[in-house]
Amino acid sequence: MIKWLQDMSRWRIWKLVWGLFVLLMPLTSVPVIVHLVHSDVVAAPSALLLPLLIVISLIPFLSEKRTFAENLSPLVLFTVTALAATAISFFYQLPDYKNAGPYRSTISAVITLIIGFSFYLVSLLYHDSKQKLDTTFKLLNISGAGVCLWTLAQAYFWYRYQRYPEWMKDIQFTLSIGSLYRQRFVGFTLEPSWLAHQLNLLYLPFWFAASLTGYSAFRLRYKFITVERVLFAVGLPVLFLTLSRVGLAAFLLTAAFCAMVFVHRLITKASQRFPASQKGLITILAYAGILILLAAAAYGILRLLAKLDFRMANLFNLHAAGRSDPIFYIAEKLSLAARFVYWDGGISIFNEHPLLGVGLGHAGLYLPQALNDYAYRLVEVRSLLFRSNTLLNIKSLWIRILAETGIAGFAFFFIWYLRSLLSSTLTLNSENLIKRTAAWMGCFTLTAFILEGFSLDTFALPYIWFSTGLAAAAGELRT
């Protein structure tokens, strides 16, 4: 029986299934899948292949008695803690919110957590050889190229004709329940911020990493020009076309991380030529120079956004002096106020339930009572509270984890985050090219997630899980 299962796991059809799995990853909200799984928003078709791929990946893993990567342990503990906190939360007096029952939101939240964990697990288990990593990187190039071309096509028709052709709308509405935006572009995702999230946590980290190390999944190259470097050069303007402020800030943070690593290396090498008394000054000047360059880049991007994005039009005309609520005033002028009050509400929920939180999916039940007085001045908040049956959400995965799983759940999640970042950082100098590339990819993904975690609050989007699982798997390779 075991021998038969091992032979079955080597069938070529599973390579085709894996290829389909990766190629479908850009799709986040396919209408057919929405109706099939009764999901409101996140309905990635690649998730339907997860059970099959996990079983096929586990068979050789268990039969060869291999050990799990150390990074998996805190994520398992986080999942167990989140489920335990959810079970315990039903002993609380759950608030009533219109006709929203707690069980449906709980089931939905638990499923999304399991989906996210499964993406990480299958990415970690499947990549047990260099050949499989090469194949996955090739598939990422192909799917990422499709994302970039489709987004550029959207931008072309909008800036050329200020409208989209009917055939483009038909394709988009077949692939996503979302709509096409004015002057902002979505690729195959639900909304522009999701495309930025996808780029920052999956495609750009890989292309950026491969551009640094010189790795390419394809033999095709011309001198220093590789497929990944071309895609990276194309992916950056595609990211800008989303006009996602968090997305652009997240990539700047990624660039800052990269710059700091290289400055540290240069200082370490150059410090041998200078006396000890000058090393501190040289280090300070080098880092200060990098920060000035990044600040200048950020200023330039903000100036450009102020001209292109109506939400940023007031950025350089704010008058917050003397106001009792300057932060919320600035946030409102920049169309960020609703997000701020949701975050503030999430922190209030955590303060009331600090140990284990209120349970997965329950933050929306508590959020109306946790909102501050300023929230009721916002049209978006009033519309959701009084004209919709939709549960409010915190809009930040970091704060949601605090509110729904408490300090216990957040601690395990943060340990997983730090261990993943540390293990990738320690592999940056590996002599193995593909391990070094995957390590850079992991670092870039986790760095971007610091800010991207304040943009979305769902576990179901696969990109953070898939990228970090891939980086962890590459770090476990023996050769």
N, C-alpha and C positions, 0 to 999 in steps of 0.2 A: 504493500500500500504506500509506504513512504517513498519507495523507489519510483512508483508510478506518479506520485505527486511531484517529485523532483523533476522527472522527465516532462511532465505537463507544464511546469513553470518555465521550461526552456523553449516551448513552442514559439515559433516566429510570430504567431498572431498577437502575442502580448507586446511585441515591439510596435506593431501597428496600433494597438490599443493605447500604448504609451504616447506614440506620436500624435494620435487624435487628442489625447488628454492635454498635451502641451499646446497644440495648435488651437484648441478651443479656449484656452485660458484668457485671451483678451475679451471674451464675451462674458458679461456680468449679469444681464437681465433679459434673457431671451423670453419673449411672450409665451411661447409654447411651454417652456419649463416653469414659468410663473404659474400658469394654470395647472400644470401637472403636480407641482409641490405645494401649491397654495401659499406661495411666498408673496409678500407685498412688494419687495424690491429686489433683494439679492437672489438671483436664480442662475447661477453659473452652470452651464451644461457639463463642464469638466467634472463637477462634483458628483455627477451621476456615475462616473467611472471609478470613483474612489473605493467603494467596497471591493470591487473585483481586483483592483490594483494592489490594495493592501494585502489581500489573501495571497495573491501571486508573489508579492514581495516577501511575505512572511515565511513562505514554505522553504525556500533555500536558506533563509536567515536562521530559522529554528533548527532545520535539519543539520546545518553545519555548526550549530551551537555557538554562534557568534554572540558577542556581548553588545548591548545597546550603547550608543554614544552617551557620554556623561551629561550632555546638554539636555537629554530627554527627561531626566529625573525631575528637575524642578517644574517642567511643563506638565508632567503627569500629576505632580503634587498640586499644582495650581488647578488643574481640571477637577481633581478629586475634591479639593477645598471648595471650588465654585459650586459643584453639585451638592456637597454637604450643606453649604450656606443656603442654597436654594431650597433644599428639603426642610431645613430648620425654619426658614422664613415663613412657611405656612402656619407656624405656631404663633406668628405675630397677628395683630389685627390689621389686615391689609386694607388700605383705603379704597373706597369705591370711586370709580371714575366713569361716569356715564354708563354705557353698556359694555365696557371693556372688562372682560373676565380675566382673572390672573392666570388661569391654566393655559389659555391659548398663547399668551405672551411668554409664559415660562417654557412651554414646549418649543416655541419658535427660537427662544434664546439658547436653550440647551442644544438644539439641533445645530444652530450656527456655531456654537463652541466646538461641538464634535466635528463639524465640517472643517473648521480651522485646524484643529488638532490633527485631523486625518490628512490634510494637505502636508503638514509638517512631517508626519510619520511616513507617508508614502514617499516623499522626496528624500527623506533620510535613509529609508530601507532600500529603495530601488537603486540608488547610485553606489554600487559596490565595486565599480571598476572605472578606469579611465575611459574606456570605450563608451560606457553609458553616459558619462559626463559629456564627452564630445558630442554624442548624439543629441543630448538635451540642449546643449549650447547651439547646435545647428538649428534645432527646432525653434529655440527662442529667437534666433536671428530671423527665421522665416516669418514667424508670427509677429515679431516686432516690426519687421519691414512692412507687413500688411497694415499694422496699426498706423504707422507713419504715413504711408501712401494714402490711406483712407482719410486720415485727418487733414493732410495737405490738400486732398481733393475737395473736402468740405470748405477749407479756407479759400481755395481758388474761386469756387462758385460764389461764396459770400462776398469776397472783396471785389470780384469782377462784376457780379450782377446784383448783389445785395439780396439774393434769394437762392434757394436750393432747387435743383431740377426735381421733377416728380419721381423719376427713376431712383434718385438718391434717397428721397424720402421713403419710397417703398422698401428699398433695401434696409435702410436704417430701422424702420418700424418693424421689419421682420426679425431683426437681430436684437432689438432693444425696445423695452416699453417706454423709454425716455424719448424726448423730442430733440430736434436739432435747434441749437441756440443761435441767437443773434450775436455775431462777432466773437463768440467763444465756441470752442469745438470739442467734441466728445469722443472721437474715435468710434469704437464699438461699445462704449460704456453707457451708463445711465446719464451722467452729467459731467461737466468739465473737470470738477475736482476729483472725480473718480479716475478719469484719464490721467491726471497729474499723479494721483496716488499709484496707479499702475506703472507709469513710467519711472517714478522715483524709487519704487520698491522692487522692481523686477528688471525692466529693460535697461534703463540708464545705469544702474549699478554694474550690470554685466558688461555693457559696452564701455563704460568708463574704466572698469578694471582691466578689460582686455586691451584697451588703448594704452594703459600704463605698462602692462607687462609684455605686450607684443604678441600675446596668444591669439590664435584664430582657429575657429572650428572648421574652417575651410582652407584648402590648399591655395586657393586663388588669392594672390596678393601681388602688388606692384611696388617694389622697394619697401618703403615703410608703410604703405597704404594697405590696410586690411579691410575686410568686410565690416568688422566690428567698429573700426575707426570711422568709416563712412557713415554707418548707422548712428554712431554717437554724435557725429556732426549734424546729422539730420534730426536726431531725437531732441536735441536742445531747443531748436526753434519750435518744434512740435509742442514741447513742454510750455514754451512761452505762449503759444497760441491758445492754450487753455485759459490763460489769464487767471490762473489759480494762485492767489497770494500765498497761501500756505505752501503750495507746491513749489513755487519759485524760491521761497525762503528755505524750504527743506533742501533744495538742490544747492543753494548757496552754503548751507551748513555742511553738506557733503563735500563741496569744494574746499571749505575751510579745514575740514578734517584731513583731506588729502594734502593740502598745503602745509599744515602743521606737521604731518608725518615726515614730509620731505625736508622741511626746515630743520626738524630735529635731527635727521640723519646728516644733513650738511653741517650743522653745528657740531655734532659729535665728531665728524671727520676733521673739520677745520680747527676745532678747539686744541688739537695737538700742536698747532703752529703758534698759538698765542699763550702768553703767561696766564696763570690761574687768576690773577687779579682782573683780567680783561674778559674772561669767559662769561661772567654774569652780564656785563654790559652788552656784549655781542649778542647774547641770547635774547635779551630784552629788545634790542633794536631790531633783530630779525623778526621776532614775533609781532612787534609793533608794526613793522612794514607790511607784513601779511594782513594784519587787521585793517590797516589803512586802505590797502588795495581792495579788500573785500567790502569795506564800508563804501568806497567809491563806486564799486560795481552795484551794490545795493541801492545807492542813491540814484545811479543812472537808470536802473530798472524801475524804481519808484517814479521817477520823472516821466518815463515812457508810459507806465501804467496810468499815471494821472491824465495823460492825453487820450489813451485808448479805452480805459475802463471807467464807466460813469460812476462806479462805486468809489473810485479813488480820486474823483475830480476835486474834492474838497481837501485833499491831503495837505496841501501847502497853504490853506486858508483857514486853519483852525484857530479858534479863540477860546481856549479852555481856562485862561487865567481868571481866578476869582470864583469859579463855579464850585458848588459843593460836591458834585459828582463828575470830576473831569475825565476819569477813565471811561465811564459809560457815555459821556458826551462825545468823546473822540470816537468810541466804538460805534455809536449811532451814526455819526457823520460818515463813517467809512463802511457802513452797512455790516458791521460786526456785532452790533449790540445784542441781537437775539442770541447769538452764539455765546456771548459773555454771560448773559443771564442764565442760560442753560448750564454753563460750567459752574456758575455760582450756586445754582440750585443743586447740582450734583455734589458739590463740596458740603452743602448744608445737610444733604441726606447722609453723607459719610459721617459728619459730625454727630448726627443723631444715632447712627448705627456703626460705630467705628470698628468693631471686632470682626464681624462676618458680613456686614452690609445687609442689604434688603433682599438679596437673592436675584439670580439671573432673570432678566425681563421685567422686574418689578419697579425699577427706577421711574418708569413712566407713570406709575400709579401714585408715587410719592411726590413727583416733581411739581404738580400744580400748587401743593401746599408749601413747597420749599422755595418757590420763586420770590424774589424781593419785590418791593413796591414799584421799582423802576420798570420791571417787566411788563406791567399793565399799560405802560405808555407806548408799547411797541405794537404796530399793526400785525406783524407776523404772529406774535404770541397771542394777541386777542383773537385772531382768526382761528388759531388752533384750539384755543380754550373754549370759545363760544360758538364756533361755526363748523366744527369738525369733530368726528369721533376718534380721530387718530391720536394715539398716545404720544405725548411729548418724549423726546429723547435728548440725551445729554450732549451729543455731538462731539464727544471726545472719548476715545477708548481708554486713555489713561484714567480719566475721572470716572468713567463708567465702572472700571474694574474696582476702584476705591469704593464707589457707592454701592455696588451690587455684591462684592465679595469681601469688602472690608480690608483692614490692614493685613489680615492673614492671607487672603488671596493675592493682594497686591504684592506682598513680600515674595511669594513664590514666583509670580510673574516677573518681578523685577530681578530676582536672582537668575531666572532663565535668560532674561535680556542681558544682564551683565556677563554671565558665563559665555553666552554666545558671542558677545562682542570681544571678550578677552581671548577666547579660543581662536577667533578669526585674526585678531591683532597679533597673536603669537605665531601665526602661520604666514605673516606677510613676507618674511624673509626666506621662506622655503625654497629649496633648490628645484623642487618639482614645479614646473610652469603652471600646470592646471590647478594644483593646490594653491599656489600663490594667487592665481587669478580669482579662484573661488573665495579665497580669504579676503581679498580686496572687495569683492562683490558683497560678502557678508558685512564687512565694515560699513560700506556705503549704504546698504539697505538699512542697517540698524541705526546709523546716524540720521538718515532721512526720516526714519520712523519717530524720532524724538518729536518732530513737529507734525508729521503726518498723523500721529496719534491724537493730535488735537483737532483734526479735520473730520475724521470718520469714527464711528463708534461700534462698528459691527465686527464680529469675529469671522464672518463668512467670506469676506474678500480674501482670496488665497495668496496674495503676493508676498506679504511679510512671512508667512509660513513656508511657502515654497522656496523662497530665496534663502532663508536661514537654514532650512532643512538641507538644501543642496550644499551650502557652505559647510555645514557640520559633517555631511557625508564625505565631502572632499577632504576634510581634515582627518578623517578616519582611514583614508586609503593608506595601504602599507607601502606602496611604491609611488 
